[in-house]
Amino acid sequence: MTSAFPIAFAGSPIDRADNLRADPDALAGLMNWKARVLKLDGLIPSLDDRNRLEWGTLADVSEDAELVFLGLDRSDGGERACFAAVPDRGDASPRMANPQLWALMATLEPGDLATYGGARSLVDWHARHRFCAQCGQGTKATKGGWQRNCESCSTQHFPRTDPVTIMLVEHEGRLMLGRGKGWPEGAFSALAGFVEPGETIEEAVQREVFEESGIRARDVQYVASQPWPFPSQLMIGCHSYTDSDELTIDYTEMAEVIFFTREEVVSSLDGDGPFRAPPRHAIASNLMRWWLEKTK
């Protein structure tokens, strides 16, 4: 694919400058008066009066703050290093964004949303991984915050990204969508699930679809992907077909699974249909819009 619709949390204008991460002298040289530090209240971004991400300077953070190097900003013709400070604690419920954050995300322009998403995932990982999974002793950030080393057993730890498949299933011109257990009444989205060890993307799609709906998916096609910073997932968007619409729903995970017509998907995305569609910054919305273009 790819989606003709912008993918939220993708496309940060900041150059990650990976070549500088392993050079402590170069990183130290970037920590000057020009350096910018992303302003966060815990993990919530601060916005200026233009609804842009607010940046401070190194003078705005304490001397003992743990900083991660986000990369280089060259947007104004110069070159400024960008950092973010690790909060005291990570997100207690990292798979969900709170209502305040949903509202803020709806106002951010795409480049800022992508920059925030990457920074959030990284600093949240640091805040929740201060101790070694191997021996339980303390770890210390290195390589500009893109690695943590155990000070006791020398185990190296790296920021994790969990692959998740999220998929459309089509049957005779209708789209299968689901409402997860505990979701608001009327809210439907594409089925999704984590890729398990030893699985291909295609196998994960087929397994998750069958587990949640009893449907056998075939002809799995990759469509698009999205970094999702709650806490740090790569959403792998796919499309598939099925030869049957006979459902066997797993009610421990799903409240409802329904096949919707093209017209119902169109009206729901427009806000006037039989179900509440996913927000635009969720890849499920991109997948539905892609499908509508595909089936014109």
N, C-alpha and C positions, 0 to 999 in steps of 0.2 A: 504494500500500500504505500499508499498512505493517505491518511485522513487529510481531506482538504480543510478540515476545521482545526484551529490551533489546539494543541495539547497543553493543558494547564500544568504548571510546574516544570515545563521543559523550555529550553532556550535561554538560559541565563546569559547575559552579556559579559559576565566576568570570566576572564581567562583563568582556568584552574592552575596554570603554571606548575605542572607536576615536576618539572625539572628543578625547581627551587626547593622542594620540600625536604630533600636530603642534604641540603647545604645550610647548616646552621648560621654560618657567617652571612650568607646572602639574606636569610630571613631576618637576622638581627639588623642588617642594613636597611631593610624595608620598614622597620619599626621606628619611623621618624614622624615629624610634624605633619607630613602629608597623609599618613596612614589613616584609614577609616575603620571604625568599629561599629558593627551593626547593633542598633539599640533594640534590646529585647527586655520585656518585663517577664522574667521566667523564660517561657517559650513563645510569648505573644509579641509580635512585632509592634514597634512604635511607628506611627505615621506622621508625616508633616502636614502642613495646611493644604498641600496639593494631593494628599492621599498617596504620597510616595513613601517608600521605606526611609526611615530616619537614621542617619549615620552620625556618630560622634567621633571623637578622637581618642587617642590612647590616654589622654588626661582624664577621660570620663570613666575609666575602669581602675580598680584598685591594683596596686603593684603586684599582689600575689594572685591576680586573676589568671585563670588558665585560658589562654587564647588559642584559637585554631585559625589557620591561614586559609581563607576562602579563595584567594587568587588575586589577580591584577585587574583593576578597572582602568580602561583606556578610553572611556566614552567621551571625555572632554578634550581629547588630543594629548593629554599627558599620561602619566602612569602612576596609579596609587594602589598601594597594597590594601586589601580588605580583610578584616578579621572579625571574629565573633567570640564572645566570652562564654565559657561553659557555665550554665546555671548551677545553683547549689544542689538541685535535684532534677531528675528527669520527669517525664510525663507519667503520672500515676495510671492513666488509662490511655496509652499511646495509640491505640487503634481507632480512637474517635477524636474528632475535633470538637471543641466546645462551641456553644452558640456564638460567643463573642468572636471567636476566631473565624467561624463561617462567615459572619458579617464582614469582617475585615478582608477576608480573601476575595469576597465579591467586588471589592472596590480597587484592589491592586491591579496595576497594569501588568501584562504578561511577563516582562523581564524581571520586575520586582518579585512577582509571585514565584518564579523559578529560583531566583537568588535566595529568597526566604526559605523555600522548601528544602533546598540543599543544605543551607546553614542549620535549619531546624533539625534535620535528620542527624547531622554530624554532632552538634553540641548535645543533643538528647542522648545519643549513643555514649558519649564521654561521661555524661552525668550518671548513666545507669550501668557503667562498666568500669568502675574505679578499682575493682578487685579482680584478681586473676581467676579465671574459671578452672585453671589447672591445680593451683595450690592455695588459693584464697587470700594471698597476700596482695598488698597494694600495687597498682600499676601507675606508670607515668607516661604522659603523652610525649610523642616524638614525631619527627618528620612533619612538622607544621600542624600536628593534630590529626594526621591521617594514619596513625598507628599508636598503639599503647604497648609498652614493654613491662613485663613483670620484673620488679626490682629484686625478687627472690629467686625464681627459677628461670628467668630470662625468656619465658614464653612470649611470643609476639601475638598481639591481637589487632584485628583490622575491622574498620566499620563494616557492618553487615548489611546486605540488601537481600531481602527475601523475595523470590519469584512467586508471583500469584497469577494464575490464569483467570481471565474474565471473558465470558463467551456468550455470543448470540447463537441460538439454535433455531433454524428455520424449517418449517414444514408447510409445504404447499402455499407459500406466500404469506404465512403467518409467523410471528416471532414469539418464541417462548421466553418469558420473563418471570422472575420470582420475587416474592416478598418474604424477607427473612424473618425468623421468629423474633418477636419483640420490636419489629419495625412499626412505624405509624400505619394506621389503616390507609390503604390505597397507594402506598409507596412501593413501586416496583422497579427492579433493575435487572441487569444481566446477572446470571449465576456466576459465582467466582469461588476460587479455592486455591490453597497453597500447593505448589508443586512439591511432591514428595521425593525423597532420595531415590535415585535409580529410575526416575521417570523422564520421558521426553515431554515437551509441551503438549504434543498431540495426545499422549497417553493421559496426562493430567486433565485435559479438557474432557476426554471421554469418561474417565473415572468419576470426576466431580459431577458431571451432568447425570450420569447413571445413579450415583449415590443419592443425589438430591431430588431427582425427578423420575427415576426409572426409565429414562429415555436413552436409547443408544444413538450417540452422535457419530457421524461419519464425515469424511472429506473436510477435515479440520484445516482451516486456512488462517495464517497469521495476518492481522490487520494493522495494528499499531500498538505502541507501548507507552507507558506513562510512569515516571517516578512519582511515588505517593509517599509523602513524609509523615505518615501516621502508623508506625514510627518511621519505617524505611523499607518500602516495598517497591518492586518493579512490577507494575500491572501489565500483563501480556494479553492484549486484546485479540480475540480470535472470533471467527465465524465458522459455523458448521451446519450440516443438514441432518435431518432424521427422517426415517421412512414411516414413523408411527407417532401419533399424538396421544397414545394411551399412557396416562401418567400413573406412577406409583410414588407418591410424594413422601419424603422423609420428614415427618412432622417434628422431629427433634431439632431440625435445623431450619425448616421452611414453614411459613404459615400458609402460603399459597404459591402455586405455580400455574400460570395461565398462558395460553397461546392467544396473542393479540393480532388483529388484522393490521394491514399497513395504514389504513385510515385511522384506526385507533391510536397507533403510535404517533402519527402526524399530529393529531389533535391533542394528545397528551403532552408532546414536546412543546406545543403552542400554549399549554396551560389550560386547555379546555377539553380534556378527554377523560376516559374512564379510569386512568391511573395517574398518580403523581410521578412524573419523570425525574430521573437523577439530575442534580444541578450541573450546570455547564462545565464546571471545573472537574467533574468526574469523567473518566474515560468511557464509562457506560453511555453517557450522553453522546460522545463522539462516535461510538460504535453504532448507536441507533441512527444518527444522522448520516453516517457513511452508508448504512444499509438502505436508507431511504433513497440516497443518490444511486446506489447500485441497482435498485429495483424500479427505477423510474420507467 
